[in-house]
Amino acid sequence: MAALSVSICSVLLAPELRRLARAEANRRASLRMLAVANALEGLARAEAARLAGMLG
């Protein structure tokens, strides 16, 4: 069975997502925003999540 892919909406740019992540009180949500920002800048999703601190 082939893996499904979900596209990332690019309404917000990476710098804006990073700014919102810094202001976010929820740590997990903040890490997700940082990972999406990394992915928007061209990193593979696994690498983007790892660099954002989303381990495991």
Secondary structure by P-SEA (a helix, b strand, c coil): cbbbbbbbbccccaaaaaaaaaacccaaaaaaaaaaaaaaacccaaaaaaaacccc
